[in-house]
Every structure is written in C-alpha cells, then in structure tokens.
C-alpha cells in the first residue's frame, strides 16, 4: 500500500471523511437528509436556473468555436505525440463513462414521461406532446451534456499532456492564479469537491442501476426483487469493477469499452429492425429538425412570471446532474485523450456521442410511443413512473422479447462496470496528487467505498437523497468550468499556431 495514501494527503483524508459523514447522515437521518437536499436543490433551481441555462449553452458555443478556430490543430500533448488508443476504443470508453447506463435507463422512459406530462400549455397525449417529448429528450442527452464534459476534459488533457501538470481539477487554474495558490487551500477545496461529486454521483448510479438489473432478472428469470439479490448484484459488479480498474486502462477498461460499443450497436440495430421502423425514422427526422430549429430558444427557456415546474424538475435538474458528473467524466476523458488534436477531441467528445444519443432516444422512445394506440396514455404513464422496469415491459409487445431483455441486462451490467471502474480510476488520480497511474491499493479502496455507499443507501432508502445532494453540491463547478474556459484561452494564446 502506498505511503502517500495516509501521509500528507489532505484531499484524500478530507474528501473520504466528508463522503462518510454524508452517507452516514443519509442512512441514519434519512428524512432530515432528504429534506435538506431537496430544499437546497430547490433553492438553487429557483434562484439560479438562469445561470445553469446560460452556462450550459456557453459551453456548447465555446467548444464548437474552439474546434473551428485556429486552435483546433493544437495537440493535447507534444507536437509529435500520437493517440494512445484507436478511435473506436477511445469512443467506446468515453461514451461508456459519460452516459451509457443512462441511455438504457431513460431511453424509453423519458420520452414517455414528457408525452404524458409535457410542459405547461401542451395537451398530454397529443401529436404536439409527442413532438415535445422527442425534442426535449434530444436536448437533455444531446450537445449540452457532452459540451459540459468537454470543458473539463479539454482543459485537463491540455495541461496534463502538453504542460505536464498533475491530473487534478485544480491544475486548470494554474494560468489564472499561479501554481503556488493552486497547491494551497483554493486548489485543495476544488479537488475535495471533485472527489465528493464523483463518489456521490457514481454511488447513486450504482444503486439505481442495481435496481434496473434486478428488475430485468426478475422479468427474465423470475429472480425475486429483494435486498439480498441487490446486494449480490453490487458485490458481483464491484468485484469485476475492481479487477478491471486494477488491470489498468489497456487490459481492463478498454476491453470493456469495446464490448459496450458492440453490444449497444447490436441492440440498437435489433430494436430498429424489430420495432416500428418507419415511425422510428420519421420520429428521428422530425425530432432532429425541431431540436435544431428551437435549439437556442429551448436552451434559454425559463419563465419570468409563469410556472417553471417542468423546467426545474427536468432541464435544470439535468444540467445540474451533468455538471456534477463533469469532474469525473471530464477527468477520465482527458486521461485517455493524449495525442488528439483539439478539433479531434471536440468532434469525438461532443458531436459523435450527441448524435448517437439522439439516435438512441429516437429508436427506444418510438418503441414506447408506438404503443399509445394499443395501451392508452394511462398505461404508458404508469410505465414511465417506473423507469427501471418500463423497457422490459414494453419489450413484451415486440418479437424476440427474451433476447432483447437478455442483451439489455448484459449491456446494463457492462455499462455499469465501465462507469464504476472509470470512476475508481479517476478517484485514485484525484487522491494521489494527480498521478495519471494511481496505485492499485487506491483503486481497490475506492471500489470498495463506492460499493459500500451504494449498498448502505439502497438498503436505507437514501439513494435519491444522495443524488439530490450531489447535484446541489456540484453548483460551484459552474464557476470552475467558466474559469476553465478563460484558462484554456489564455494558455492557447501563448501557442504558436
């Protein structure tokens, strides 16, 4: 075990202690913790919803502007460096870490939710509601979240590989406040918040994903949905997570990323062929047109005097959730992007995954919406309220039900492990002074911590409260990313391009 784990490592000690305190509160004082988290998030959504909206749109504009500028040819590393991973493997790893599990969880449930409970002023169950459902799903999983990841990822990759700085979020601030201050309290605070955001976000996803895997196993093999089964699932996933994380990126995480990509593409094609193919294509075409046409209007849509309930519950929450995941996902993407140009990075991190996400929602959203005539809006509304089971129930109305369900369960598991082992790797970096190859003991420890947190909160019912708390606690990262853009521009101006 490396001695730096326990000695002179304030980020490790404080962030682990903070995480333990929060989780104990979530378990012991479940109700008070949930009330506090909900009140904090409600305050931030109501008072600073405008800031989330403006910031996320700014990230999109900034990233795309960089890609098409003269700085697009700057390499994330020395001028003679080459990418460490093939484009396919690189994309598989970044996509799996970024949101793979979320697509499976929400791909069908979210469009149905917007269809039966749309924005105020739109009649539920109508053609207008269907258009709104697809456009909103594209918005929430399209360019905005990936641009958000790219800000942290690009800044870190540049400073890590071209300027040889530590793999820490605080390294981004070096051009703005200097290395001495970055190594002081300000930098430590940023890194501690990054660790907490990562732990809370990944533990929450591990717990929620466990519920969906359990529901799939129950549907397919009649395995009961019990706490014991869920604990077994967490143990199995954790063992594989730690093994692949300890094996390293080349031997473990990369191979799993490749598997994810092939499985996801296979499932997507199978559902496209077995499902309502023409409506899927039409929904994609129409939804994409609406998404592009209303892009800026929807990006900044918030009422000064009217009801913002839907905006707060969905769009603002999503933007806050993606920001909470930015330190972890951005850091992992940076770690695997050495040798790429800025232009390649932005194309691979924003444009390609956004388009894949949009296609995914068009296919799976249409799979559910196609049944409205057969099932009625009330049955769809009930399905949307349980996203962990909705996909499996909808499969019943299409051919090869069991095969689709089995592939989905396997994909859920592999996506899950990809997110977990990526997070374990990144947490090792964050708590090892930015070491790009953290020790196995660090990765092992964080793998166990994530599993224990997820299990404890799942058993106590505090999972959603932790998710809410992590989203609220990530509010300061809006400013971290805004400053990151300034730091990147300042550093790029010193380049000879």
N, C-alpha and C positions, 0 to 999 in steps of 0.2 A: 504494500500500500504506500503511495507516495506521501512523503512527509508534509508536502505543501497543502495536503488536504486539510490538515488540522492546524498547521502553523502559519501565522502571518497571512491569513486568507479571510479578510473581513467579509468580502462578498459572499463566500461560501457559508460562513457561520451565520451571518445576519439573515441572508435570504432563506436558508434552511430553517432557522428558528422562526422567522416570520411565517413561513408556509405552515409549519407545525402548529403554531398558535392559531392561525386562521382555520385550519382544518379541525382542530380540537373544538374551537368555537362552533364550527358548522355541525359538529357531531353532538356536543353536549347541549349547546344553546341553539338548537335548530331553528326555533321560531324567531328568537331575537336576531339571530344572524340573517335569516331570510328577510325580516322586516327592515333591518339596517341596509342590506344590499339593495333591496328593491327601492327604498327611499332615496339612496344615493344615486342609483341609476336613473330614477325618475327625475330627480333634480337636474342631473347633467343633461338628460334628454330634453327636458322642457326649457332649460336656460341656455343650453349650448348646442341645440340641434343644428342651428345655422352654421356653427363652427365645424361640426362634423361634415356637413354637406359641402361647404366651401373647400375644406381641406382635401376631401377625397377627390373632388373634381380637379383641384390644383395638382394633385399627384398624377392624375391621368395626363393633363396638359403638359406638365413638366417633363415627364418621362418620354412622351412621344416627341416633344420638341427636341430633347437631347438626342434621340435616335436619328432624327433627320437633320441635326446640326453638324457642324464640322467636328464636334467632339465625338461623334458616333464611331469614329475609327480608332479611338483610344483603346488600348488593350488593358484588360484587367490583369495586369502582370507585366513582366518585362516585355519589350517590343518583340523579342524572338520567342516568346512563350507560345505554346500550343495547348488547346483544350485537353484536359486530363481524361475526359470521358466522351464517348461517341454522342452525337446529338440526340439519338434515340434514348440512350441510357440516362443522359442528363435530363431530358424532358420527363422521363418516367419517374426519376427521383424527385424532381422539383414539384411535379404535379401531384404525386402521392403524398408528399409532405404538406403541400399547400391546401388541398381541399378534397382529395379523393374520397374520403369517407363521407364527407358532407354531401357530395353529389348522390351517393347511393341512398343516404338517409332522407334527403329533401327533394330528390329529382322528380318524384311523383307527388309527394305530399304537399310541397309548396304551391305549385300551380293550382292544385285543387283547393287549397286554403284561400288563395286570392280569388278564385272563381266563386266560392260560396260566401266569402266575406271580403268583398273588394273595398276600395277606397270609398269614403262617403260621397254619395251622389251617383254612384253606379249601381244599377239594379243587379242583385246576385242572380247567377244562373243564366244571364243573357249573353248574346254574342259580344256585346261590349265588355262584359265581365271576363269573358274568355280571352279577348284581346289584351285586356289589362293584366290578366294572370300571366300570360306568356311574356309580355313586355317587362313586367316587374321582376319575374324570375330571371330573365336575361340581364336586367340591370343589377340585381343583387349578386349574381355569380359571374358577371362579365368582366369588363375592363377595370372597373373601380377596385375590386379587391386585389387583383394582380398588380395593378399600378402601385397600390399601397405596399405590397410586399417588395416591389422593385426598388422603392426608395431606400429602404434599409439595406436590401441586398446589394444594390449597386454601390452605395457608399462604402459598405464594409468590404466588398470584393476589391474595390479600388485601393482602399487604404491598407488592407491586408497584403495583397499580392503585388501592388505597384509601389507602395511606400513602406512595406514590411512592418506594419503596425500590428499590435495584438488583435485577435479575433473577438473584440468586445464592442458592445454598442457605444460605449464611451469614446472609443477611438475616433468616431465620426467627428467629435467636437475639437479635435486637435488643431485644425486650421483656424478655429474661431477663438478658442480660449487658451491654447498652448498646452504642451504635454504635461507640464507641472500641475496645472489645475485639473487636467483630466485624471491624473493619478491621485488627486485629492478627493475631498468629500463629494464634490459635484459628480465626478465620474463614477465613484463608488455607488452613489444613490441611483444613478441611471442604470447601472449594471444589476443592482439588487432588485429594482423594479422589473427589469427584463427577466430575471430568474423567476420572480413570483408570477409574472404574467404567463410565462411558459409552463410552469408547474400547474397553475390553476386551470389554464386552458386545456392542456393535454390530459390532466386527470379527469376533467369534466367530460371530454370527448371519449376517453377510455370507458368511463362509466356508461354514458349514453349509448355508445356503440355496443357494449356488452348486452344491453337490453335488446337491441335490434338483432344481434346474433342469436340470442336466446329465443326470441320470438320466431326467427326463421327455423331454428332447430325444432321448436315446438310444432310449427306448421308442417315441416317435412318429415320428422321422425317421432313426433309426439313426445319429445323430451320436455318435461314439465318446466314451466317458468317459475323457478324458485330461487331463493337466495343462494342455496348450495350450488346449484348449476351455474349461477352467475359468478360465484367465487371460483369455481373450477375453470370457467372461461377466462377470467382475469389471470389466473395462475398460468394457464397454458400460453396465453398471449404474452405474458411477462417473460416466461422462460425463452420463448422464441425471440422476443424483443431484445433481451439482454444478450442472447447468443449472437444475433446478427449485428448488434451495436458493437460488441466486443470484437467480432470478426473484422470490423472496420468497414469503410465505405466500399472498397473494391470487392471484398469477398461476401459481405452480408447485405448491406443496404442497396447496393447497385443491382444485385441479382434479384432481390425482391421488387425493386422498382421496375425492372424489365418484366417480371411476371405480372405485376399490376397492369402494366400497359397492354399486354397481350390479352389478359382476361377482360379488362374494361372494353377494349375494342371488339372482342368476340361477343360479349354480352350486348353491346350497343348494336352491332350488325344483326344479331339474332332477334332482338326485340323489334328492330326496324322491319325485318322480313316477316316476322310472325304477327306483328301488331298491325294497326291501321296505317299502312304505308303511305297512301296518298294524303290522308289528313295530317300525318306527321310532317310530310314535306311541305304541305300548304301552311301548316302552323309555324314551321320554321321560317318560311319565306315571309309570311305576313308579320310574324313577331319580330323578326330581324329588321324589317322595314320600319315598324313602329318604334323599336328600340333606337335605331339610328336617327330617325326623324325627330323624336322627342328627347334625345339624349341630354341636351343642356337644360331643357325645361324641367325634366324629371330629376336631374342631378341637383337642382336647387329648389325643388318644390317643397315649400313649407308655408303654412297659412299664418298671417299676422294676427288675425282675429278669429278664425274659424277653428274647427276641430282637427287637431293633429294626431289623434289617437293612432290611426293606422300608420302614419309616417313614423311616429315614435316607436311603436311596437315592432315594426318591420325594418324600415330603411335605416333609421338612426341606430337601432339595435345592431343590425348587420354591420354598419360602418364601424361602430364601436367594437364589435366582435372581431372584425378583420384587423383593426388596429391593435387589439390585444394579442393577436397571433403574429403580428408583423415582426417583433423581435426574434421569435423562434424561427419562423419560416424564412424571413429575410436572411438571418444568420446562416441557416443551412444552405439556402440557395447560393449565398456568397461563397461558402466553403467549397462547393462543387463547380464553381464557375471560372476558375483560373484559366487564363488564356483566351477567353472570349472577348470580342470587342464590345464596346458599349452598345452598338447597334444590334449585334447578335443577341446580347443579353436581354435587351428590352423586347426584341421580337420573340425570343424564346420564353420569357417570363410573363409577358403581358398578352401579346396578340394571339399566339398559338393556343395557350391554355384557355383564354377567354372564349375563343371560337369553339374549342372542344366542349367547354362547359355549356355554351349556348346550344350546341347540337344535342348534348345530353338531355338538357331540360326540354327541348322540343320533342325528343323521342319519348321520354318517360312521362312528361306532362301530358302529351297527347294520348298516351296509353290509358291514363286515368280519365281524362276529359271525354274521351270517346265513349265512355260508358254512361254518360249522363242520361241519355235517352232510355237506356236499359235499366238503370238502377234508380234514377231520380236524384235530385240535388240533396235530399236529406240523408241518403245513404252515403253519398260522397262526403258530405260534411262530417259524418261520424268517422269515416275512414281518415280524413285529414286531421282529426283530433288525436290520432294515434299513429304518428309517422313511422314508428318502429315496426308496425305491422301492416301499414297501408299497402306497401309494394307487394307483399306476399299475397294479400287478399285479392288485389287486382289481377295478379298472375292467374288466378283461378278461372278467369274468363277468356283466357287465351291458350293456344296449343302449347304442348311441352311444358306444362306448369312446373312439374317437379325438377326438370332440367334447369329451367330458368331460376328457380328458387335455390337449387344447389350451387349454381355458378355465382349467384348473388351472395350467398353465405360465405363462399370461399373468397370472393372479392372483398367483402366487408372485412374479413379477417386479415387478408394481406394488406389492404389499405390501412387498417388499424395499426398493424405491426409497423408499417412504413412510417406512419406519423409518430408512433411511440419511440421507435429506435432513432429516428431523426432528432426527436426532442431530447432523448437521452444523450446523444452525441453532443448536441448544442449546449445542454446544461453542463456537461463535462467541460466544454470550452469556456463557458461563462464563469465557471468556478475554478478554473486553472490558469488564471491570469491571461486568458485568451489563447491558450495553447491550441493550435489547429489539430493536434492529435492527442487529445486528452488520454489519461491513463485508463486502463480497463477497470481499475478499482473505482474511479469516479463514475464511469458509465454504469457499472454494476450497482453502485449505491443509488444513483438517481432512478434507475429502472425499478428498484425495489420501492423507493419512496413514492414514485408515481402510482405503482400498483396498490400500495397500502392506502394512499389517499383516496384513490378511486373506489376501492373496496369499502373503506370505512364510510365514505359519504353515500355510497349506494345503499348500504345497509341502514344508515341513519335517515335517509331521505333528504340529505343536504346537498345533493348534486346540483340541482338547478340554482340553489342559492350561491354556490361557489362559482357557477358560470356567471351569474349576475354580478357577483363581487369582482371577478376577474375583469369583466368588461368595464365596470366602473373604474377599477383601479388603473386601467390602462389609459385613462384620459390624458395624463401627462405626455404620453408618447405622440400625441398630435404635434406637440411643440418640438419633441425630439426629431420628428420627421421633417417638420418645416425648417428647422435649423440644419438638418442633414442636407437639404436641397441647397441651402446657402453655402455650406461647407464644400459640397461637390463642385458647385460653380466656381468657387474661389480657387479650389485646387486645379480644376480643369484649365483655368485661365493662365496657369503657370506652365501648362504643357505646350510643347511646340507642335502645333497641328496646322 
